[in-house]
Amino acid sequence: MNYALVFRLTGNLLKAEAVFMLVPLAVSFIYGDGNAVVFAASSAVTAVVGFLPSLLKPRNKKFKTKDALFAATFSWVLFSLFGALPFYFSGHFEGFLDCFFEAVSGFTTTGASVIRDMEALERSVLLWRSITLWLGGLGIVALFVSLLSMLGNSGMQMFKAETTGPKVEKIAPRIKESVKILWRTYMILTVVMILALMLAGMGLFDAVCHGLGVISTGGFLSKNDGIATFSLGVRLTLACCSVIAGIRIDLFYRVFVDKSLKILWKNEELRIYVGILAAAALITACEGGLDVDLTGTEWEAEWIANGRQCPCEACASARLVLANQDLLIKKSVWAFGGDGWAYDIGFGGLDHVIASGEDINILVFDTEVYSNTGGQASKASQIGQVAQFAAAGKAQAKKDLAQIAISYGYVYVAQVALGANYNQTIKAITEAESYRGPSIVIAYAPCINHGMKGGMGNSIAETKAAVEAGYWHMLRFDPRLKDEGKNPFQLDSKAPAANYGDFIRSEVRYSSLKLAYPERAETLFAAAEKAAAEKYARLEKMKGLWE
């Protein structure tokens, strides 16, 4: 752990906090609220404590991930401890624990408060509460990263360790410049929101406090009655500002650089955000408007004529939505089929479907024979397997349907065996369902034509035996992982631990060949075992191809 560098960073961060305390100090002088000494003392103590560790000159300036995580946590704690000093010295709180809670609530933008009477606080204290929210809005560590050049590339580690929620992308080659751009954008949005609130009729001080709170989505207010204190215009402005504040900061910068609003709608995260807001607003309008009493309003006559239901389009649409709420689910489209269809007579159609790129899921029950027509051999049948039209054992290798699908690059592909790994099966089906595009899950499915010992009641155990012998391989290919810089191919099967020959000889579809054609059986069984070993080796190499 690079403690010297962590302490130096934290010291500089405390000095920055001391500077921010000077803002409410100035406000205290302007309004004469008597808290000048409170903020002067708090700023002085914070600056002195931060000054000493900031003098450290660490020899090692490399920042590892564990250093970044420790620095982020340590900085939050210290920032909150010293941020609680103005609350403590102001005398409005019962003890330091309450002060610390208020500071933590601000810097984490939680918005919870122990204060019962907001209007009893002086303006300087109210402003400091809002400043804690504002600093926490983009992140106190993100602020500090922008002040440092010593971190180099390790600044990204600290930034990632501090930030929460959706990923914020780098928007400049260096993280230091990226964070500076984010802070400038953040400050511009803050000023715009404060001006918007003032134009809506809010006073300067209240506009500043609420602007700082809204942009950070924290919610600290300066009035006991909250936003109900203000006019409808102010409340609507606050609502609009809150919606804007919920959008990723870097998107605003990209809109400014690209000079196009299209980048906003192309962002999937933003589309989901807007959709959730729209649905919530519609339902809220409905629940609030269905039974609202419009007596004495200009809409009273229409309201009565409409059966005392709000006649506006929002409420009418909301009623329709609620009446059909059972339809508001994501459609899950699945196609089910056997291997004769998927590998053989229906392969052309299956290939056309997965090549279309449509959001459809396919589950193939691979029995390795035409199970529904008496057990004829298919392209899914293995070398040495006895079936109708292959009485002397199939001589050709099985078609690799999974590899054909993987070759497209944009198809989710999985091979599963329920008895071998239940969790892998469930995970594969869940991933296939969540993937926005074509997916195919190929499941090993023992069939009565296999002639298993113990009959079909032993089918689950048979799938486990097939995987352990290297007869069947479990895998997953998720194209989404490529976009995350990860390996999309995952081989879930371990190296074979059981004997391949013993496994196939335990089933009648193979052992019957040994009785009828002993020499041919040994030749084909050896070829099958070799093919299985070579296939597992290829799958192992595939992991490296995608890394």
C-alpha positions in Angstrom: 0.0 0.0 0.0 1.4 3.4 -1.0 0.4 5.2 2.2 2.6 8.2 1.6 0.9 9.1 -1.7 -2.5 8.4 -0.2 -1.9 10.7 2.7 -0.5 13.4 0.4 -3.6 13.2 -1.8 -5.9 13.3 1.2 -4.0 16.3 2.7 -4.5 18.3 -0.6 -8.1 17.3 -0.6 -8.7 18.7 2.9 -7.0 21.9 1.8 -9.5 22.1 -1.1 -12.3 21.6 1.4 -11.0 24.4 3.6 -11.2 26.7 0.5 -14.8 25.8 -0.1 -15.6 26.7 3.5 -14.6 30.3 2.7 -17.8 30.6 0.6 -20.3 30.4 3.5 -17.8 32.5 5.5 -18.3 35.3 3.0 -22.0 34.8 3.0 -22.0 35.0 6.8 -20.2 38.4 6.5 -22.7 39.6 3.9 -25.8 38.7 5.8 -24.3 39.2 9.3 -25.7 36.0 10.6 -22.9 35.6 13.3 -21.3 32.4 11.9 -18.2 34.0 10.5 -16.1 32.6 13.4 -17.7 29.2 12.9 -16.5 28.9 9.3 -13.2 30.6 9.9 -12.4 28.1 12.6 -13.6 25.2 10.6 -11.6 26.2 7.6 -8.5 26.9 9.6 -8.6 23.5 11.4 -9.2 21.7 8.1 -6.4 23.6 6.3 -3.9 22.9 9.1 -4.6 19.2 9.2 -4.5 18.9 5.5 -1.3 20.9 5.2 1.0 18.5 7.1 0.4 15.3 5.0 0.4 17.4 1.8 4.1 18.1 2.4 5.0 14.4 2.0 7.1 13.5 -1.0 6.5 9.9 -1.8 9.3 8.2 -3.7 6.9 5.7 -5.3 4.2 7.6 -7.3 2.5 4.5 -8.8 -1.1 4.0 -7.8 -2.4 0.5 -7.8 -6.1 -0.5 -7.7 -6.0 -1.2 -3.9 -4.4 2.2 -3.3 -7.1 3.9 -5.3 -9.9 2.0 -3.4 -8.3 2.9 0.0 -7.7 6.5 -1.0 -11.3 6.9 -2.2 -12.7 5.5 1.1 -10.3 7.3 3.3 -11.0 10.6 1.5 -14.7 10.3 1.9 -14.5 9.6 5.6 -12.1 12.5 6.3 -13.9 14.9 4.0 -17.1 14.1 5.9 -15.5 14.4 9.4 -14.1 17.8 8.7 -17.2 18.8 6.7 -19.1 18.2 9.9 -17.2 20.9 11.8 -19.3 23.9 10.7 -22.4 22.0 11.7 -20.9 21.2 15.1 -19.6 24.7 15.8 -22.9 26.3 14.7 -24.7 24.8 17.8 -27.8 23.7 15.9 -27.1 19.9 16.4 -27.3 17.8 19.5 -24.0 16.1 19.1 -21.1 15.5 16.7 -22.7 12.2 15.5 -25.7 14.2 14.1 -23.3 16.6 12.4 -21.3 13.8 10.9 -24.6 12.2 9.6 -25.6 15.5 8.0 -22.2 15.8 6.3 -22.1 12.2 5.1 -25.7 12.7 3.8 -24.5 15.7 1.8 -21.3 14.3 0.4 -23.0 11.1 -0.7 -26.0 13.1 -2.1 -28.3 10.9 0.0 -30.3 13.9 1.0 -31.5 12.6 4.4 -31.4 15.1 7.3 -31.6 15.2 11.1 -32.7 18.8 11.0 -36.4 19.4 12.1 -36.5 23.2 11.5 -34.7 24.2 8.3 -35.7 27.9 8.7 -34.0 28.1 12.1 -30.6 27.7 10.4 -28.6 30.7 9.4 -28.1 31.2 5.7 -24.4 30.4 5.8 -25.2 27.0 7.4 -27.9 26.3 4.8 -25.4 27.2 2.0 -22.8 24.8 3.5 -25.4 22.0 3.4 -26.0 22.7 -0.2 -22.3 22.9 -1.0 -21.7 19.4 0.5 -24.4 18.1 -1.9 -22.8 19.9 -4.8 -19.4 18.6 -4.1 -20.7 15.1 -3.8 -22.7 15.4 -7.0 -19.8 14.6 -9.3 -17.5 13.3 -6.5 -15.0 14.9 -4.2 -12.3 12.6 -5.4 -13.1 13.4 -9.0 -12.6 17.0 -8.0 -9.2 16.2 -6.6 -8.1 14.2 -9.5 -8.5 17.2 -11.7 -6.1 19.2 -9.4 -3.3 16.6 -9.6 -0.8 15.8 -12.3 1.2 13.3 -10.2 -1.4 10.5 -10.6 -0.9 10.0 -14.4 -2.8 7.0 -15.7 -3.5 5.9 -12.1 -5.9 8.7 -11.8 -8.5 6.7 -13.8 -8.2 4.0 -11.1 -9.0 6.5 -8.4 -11.8 8.0 -10.5 -13.4 4.6 -11.1 -13.1 3.7 -7.4 -14.9 6.9 -6.4 -17.6 7.1 -9.0 -20.8 5.1 -8.6 -23.7 4.2 -10.9 -23.5 4.2 -14.7 -20.0 4.2 -16.3 -18.7 7.7 -17.2 -16.5 7.5 -20.3 -13.2 9.2 -20.8 -13.7 12.2 -23.0 -10.1 13.3 -23.2 -6.8 11.3 -23.7 -5.8 12.0 -20.1 -8.1 11.4 -17.1 -7.0 14.7 -15.5 -8.3 16.5 -18.6 -11.5 14.4 -18.7 -12.3 15.2 -15.1 -11.6 18.9 -15.6 -14.0 18.9 -18.6 -16.7 17.1 -16.5 -16.3 19.7 -13.7 -16.6 22.6 -16.1 -19.7 21.1 -17.6 -21.0 20.5 -14.1 -20.5 24.1 -13.1 -22.0 25.5 -16.3 -25.2 23.4 -15.7 -25.3 24.6 -12.1 -25.2 28.2 -13.2 -27.8 27.6 -15.8 -30.2 26.0 -13.3 -29.7 28.8 -10.8 -30.5 31.4 -13.4 -33.6 29.4 -14.5 -34.9 29.3 -10.9 -34.3 33.0 -10.6 -36.2 33.7 -13.8 -39.0 31.5 -12.5 -39.4 33.8 -9.5 -37.1 32.4 -6.8 -34.8 34.7 -4.8 -31.0 34.6 -5.3 -30.1 32.8 -2.1 -32.8 30.1 -2.4 -32.0 29.7 -6.1 -28.3 29.1 -5.3 -29.2 26.6 -2.5 -31.8 24.7 -4.6 -29.6 24.9 -7.7 -26.7 23.2 -5.9 -29.1 20.6 -4.5 -30.9 19.8 -7.8 -27.8 19.4 -10.0 -26.5 16.9 -7.5 -29.9 15.1 -7.2 -29.5 15.3 -3.5 -32.6 17.2 -2.4 -31.4 19.4 0.5 -34.0 22.3 0.7 -34.0 25.5 2.6 -37.7 25.6 3.6 -39.6 23.5 6.1 -42.4 23.0 3.5 -40.0 22.1 0.8 -40.8 23.1 -2.8 -44.5 23.6 -1.8 -43.3 27.0 -0.5 -42.8 28.3 -4.0 -45.0 29.0 -7.0 -46.1 26.5 -9.6 -43.6 28.0 -12.1 -40.7 27.4 -9.7 -41.8 23.9 -8.9 -42.0 23.1 -12.6 -38.6 24.5 -13.2 -37.2 22.4 -10.3 -38.8 19.3 -11.9 -37.3 20.0 -15.3 -33.9 20.7 -13.7 -34.1 17.4 -11.7 -34.8 15.5 -14.9 -31.7 17.1 -16.6 -29.6 16.5 -13.5 -30.3 12.7 -13.9 -28.5 12.6 -17.2 -24.9 11.7 -17.4 -22.7 14.8 -17.4 -20.4 13.6 -20.2 -23.3 13.4 -22.6 -23.9 17.2 -22.4 -20.2 17.8 -23.3 -20.5 15.4 -26.2 -23.6 17.2 -27.5 -21.6 20.5 -27.3 -18.6 19.1 -29.1 -20.7 17.2 -31.8 -23.2 20.1 -32.0 -26.0 17.5 -32.3 -28.7 16.2 -30.0 -28.8 12.9 -31.8 -26.1 11.6 -29.5 -28.5 11.8 -26.6 -31.1 9.5 -28.1 -28.5 7.1 -29.4 -27.5 6.5 -25.7 -29.4 3.4 -24.5 -29.1 4.4 -20.9 -30.8 7.7 -21.6 -33.6 6.1 -23.6 -34.4 3.8 -20.7 -34.2 6.7 -18.2 -36.7 8.8 -20.3 -38.9 5.8 -20.7 -39.1 5.1 -17.0 -39.8 8.8 -16.3 -42.6 8.9 -18.9 -44.2 5.7 -17.6 -44.0 7.0 -14.0 -45.4 10.4 -15.0 -48.3 8.7 -16.8 -49.2 6.4 -13.9 -48.8 9.3 -11.4 -51.1 11.5 -13.6 -53.6 8.8 -13.7 -53.6 7.9 -10.0 -53.7 11.6 -9.1 -56.3 12.6 -11.8 -58.8 9.8 -11.7 -60.5 10.9 -8.5 -59.3 14.4 -8.1 -62.0 16.9 -7.2 -62.3 19.6 -9.9 -65.2 21.4 -8.2 -64.9 25.1 -8.6 -62.4 24.9 -11.4 -62.9 25.7 -15.1 -63.0 22.0 -15.9 -65.9 21.2 -13.4 -68.6 20.9 -16.0 -66.6 18.6 -18.3 -65.5 16.6 -15.2 -69.1 16.0 -14.1 -70.2 15.1 -17.6 -67.3 12.6 -17.8 -68.6 10.8 -14.7 -66.4 12.7 -12.3 -63.2 11.5 -14.0 -60.5 13.8 -15.2 -61.1 14.2 -18.9 -57.5 15.2 -19.8 -55.5 13.2 -22.4 -52.9 12.1 -19.8 -55.5 10.6 -17.5 -57.4 9.0 -20.3 -54.2 7.4 -21.6 -53.2 6.4 -18.1 -56.6 4.6 -17.7 -56.0 2.7 -20.9 -52.4 1.8 -19.8 -53.6 0.5 -16.4 -56.5 -1.4 -18.0 -53.9 -3.3 -20.2 -51.1 -3.4 -17.7 -50.7 -7.1 -18.1 -49.5 -6.5 -21.6 -46.7 -4.2 -20.5 -44.0 -6.8 -20.5 -41.0 -7.5 -22.7 -42.0 -10.1 -25.3 -39.9 -13.2 -25.1 -39.8 -15.1 -28.3 -38.5 -18.7 -28.2 -38.3 -21.4 -30.8 -38.0 -25.0 -29.6 -36.9 -28.0 -31.7 -34.9 -31.2 -31.9 -31.6 -31.8 -33.5 -33.2 -33.4 -36.7 -34.8 -30.0 -37.3 -31.8 -27.8 -36.2 -29.0 -29.8 -37.7 -30.7 -31.3 -40.7 -34.0 -30.7 -42.4 -34.7 -27.3 -40.7 -31.1 -26.0 -40.7 -31.7 -23.7 -43.6 -34.5 -21.9 -41.8 -32.6 -21.8 -38.5 -29.6 -20.3 -40.2 -31.8 -17.7 -41.9 -33.3 -16.7 -38.6 -30.0 -16.3 -36.7 -28.5 -14.4 -39.6 -31.4 -11.9 -39.5 -30.1 -10.3 -36.3 -33.6 -10.3 -34.8 -34.2 -10.7 -31.1 -35.2 -14.4 -31.0 -34.1 -17.2 -28.8 -33.7 -20.8 -30.0 -33.5 -23.9 -27.7 -32.3 -27.1 -29.4 -32.8 -30.4 -27.7 -29.9 -32.4 -29.0 -30.8 -36.1 -28.9 -28.3 -36.9 -31.7 -31.1 -38.8 -33.6 -34.5 -38.2 -35.2 -36.3 -39.1 -31.9 -39.8 -38.4 -33.1 -39.6 -40.6 -36.2 -38.0 -43.8 -34.8 -34.4 -42.9 -34.2 -32.9 -42.3 -37.6 -29.4 -41.0 -37.9 -29.0 -37.2 -38.4 -26.1 -34.8 -38.9 -26.1 -34.5 -35.1 -25.3 -38.2 -34.7 -21.8 -39.0 -33.5 -19.1 -41.3 -35.0 -19.7 -44.9 -34.2 -23.4 -44.4 -33.2 -25.9 -47.0 -34.4 -29.2 -45.7 -35.6 -31.7 -46.3 -38.5 -29.8 -45.8 -41.8 -26.6 -46.2 -39.9 -26.8 -49.8 -38.7 -23.0 -50.3 -39.1 -22.3 -47.2 -37.1 -22.1 -43.6 -38.4 -18.7 -43.0 -40.0 -18.8 -39.2 -40.3 -18.2 -36.6 -37.5 -21.1 -34.7 -36.0 -21.9 -31.2 -37.4 -20.7 -28.5 -35.0 -23.8 -26.3 -34.9 -22.4 -24.1 -32.1 -19.3 -23.2 -34.1 -21.4 -22.3 -37.1 -23.5 -19.9 -35.0 -20.4 -18.4 -33.3 -18.9 -17.6 -36.7 -21.5 -14.9 -37.2 -20.0 -13.0 -34.3 -23.2 -11.4 -33.2 -25.2 -14.5 -32.1 -25.3 -15.6 -28.5 -24.4 -19.3 -28.4 -24.4 -21.8 -25.5 -24.1 -25.6 -25.1 -25.5 -26.9 -21.8 -26.0 -30.1 -19.9 -28.5 -29.8 -17.1 -27.2 -32.7 -15.0 -23.5 -31.6 -15.4 -24.0 -28.0 -14.2 -27.5 -26.7 -13.3 -26.2 -23.2 -12.7 -24.5 -23.0 -16.1 -27.7 -24.1 -17.8 -29.8 -21.5 -16.0 -27.2 -18.8 -16.6 -27.0 -19.6 -20.3 -30.8 -19.4 -20.7 -30.9 -16.2 -18.7 -28.1 -14.6 -20.8 -29.8 -15.7 -24.0 -33.1 -14.1 -22.9 -31.4 -10.8 -22.0 -29.3 -10.6 -25.2 -30.9 -8.2 -27.7 -30.3 -10.3 -30.8 -30.4 -13.9 -31.9 -29.4 -16.6 -29.5 -29.2 -20.3 -29.6 -28.9 -22.7 -26.7 -28.0 -26.3 -27.5 -28.9 -28.7 -24.7 -27.7 -32.3 -24.5 -30.9 -34.4 -24.3 -30.6 -38.1 -23.6 -33.2 -40.1 -25.5 -34.8 -43.5 -25.2 -33.0 -44.5 -28.4 -29.7 -44.1 -26.6 -30.3 -47.3 -24.5 -29.0 -45.9 -21.2 -28.5 -48.2 -18.3 -31.3 -47.6 -15.8 -33.6 -46.2 -18.6 -34.8 -42.6 -19.0 -35.0 -42.2 -15.2 -31.2 -41.9 -15.3 -31.1 -39.2 -18.0 -30.0 -36.4 -15.7 -27.0 -38.4 -14.4 -26.2 -39.4 -18.0 -25.7 -35.8 -19.1 -23.2 -35.4 -16.2 -21.4 -38.5 -17.3 -21.3 -37.3 -20.9 -19.5 -34.0 -19.8 -17.1 -35.7 -17.5 -16.0 -38.1 -20.3 -15.5 -35.3 -22.7 -18.3 -36.5 -24.9 -20.3 -33.2 -24.6 -18.8 -29.8 -24.0 -20.4 -26.9 -22.2 -19.6 -23.4 -23.5 -21.0 -19.9 -23.9 -20.3 -17.2 -26.4 -21.7 -13.7 -25.4 -20.9 -11.0 -28.0 -21.7 -8.3 -25.4 -18.4 -9.1 -23.6 -16.4 -8.0 -26.6 -17.8 -4.4 -26.1 -16.6 -4.6 -22.5 -13.1 -5.6 -23.5 -13.6 -9.1 -22.2 -13.3 -12.6 -23.7 -16.7 -13.4 -25.2 -15.9 -17.2 -25.3 -16.2 -19.2 -22.1 -15.5 -22.9 -22.0 -17.5 -24.1 -19.0 -16.4 -27.7 -19.3 -13.3 -28.9 -17.5 -10.8 -31.3 -19.0 -12.3 -34.8 -19.3 -11.9 -36.8 -16.0 -13.6 -40.0 -17.0 -12.9 -42.5 -19.8 -14.6 -41.7 -23.1 -14.7 -45.3 -24.2 -16.3 -46.5 -21.0 -19.1 -43.9 -21.4 -20.1 -44.7 -25.0 -19.9 -48.5 -24.3 -22.4 -47.9 -21.5 -25.1 -47.1 -24.0 -26.8 -49.6 -26.4 -26.5 -47.3 -29.4 -22.7 -47.9 -29.2 -22.4 -51.2 -27.5 -24.7 -52.9 -30.1 -22.1 -52.1 -32.8 -19.4 -53.9 -30.7 -21.6 -57.0 -30.8 -22.4 -56.8 -34.5 -19.2 -55.5 -36.0 -16.4 -55.8 -33.4 -13.5 -54.7 -35.6 -15.4 -51.8 -37.1 -16.6 -50.8 -33.7 -13.1 -50.4 -32.3 -12.0 -48.4 -35.3 -15.0 -46.0 -35.1 -14.8 -45.7 -31.3 -11.1 -44.8 -31.5 -11.9 -42.2 -34.2 -14.7 -40.8 -32.0 -12.5 -40.5 -29.0 -9.8 -38.8 -31.0 -12.3 -36.4 -32.5 -13.7 -35.5 -29.0 -10.1 -34.9 -27.7 -9.3 -32.7 -30.7 -12.5 -30.7 -30.3 -11.8 -30.0 -26.7 -8.2 -28.9 -27.6 -9.7 -26.5 -30.3 -12.1 -25.1 -27.7 -9.2 -24.4 -25.3 -7.4 -22.6 -28.1 -10.5 -20.6 -28.8 -10.3 -19.0 -25.4 -6.9 -17.5 -26.5 -8.2 -16.3 -29.8 -10.6 -13.9 -28.2 -8.4 -12.6 -25.4 
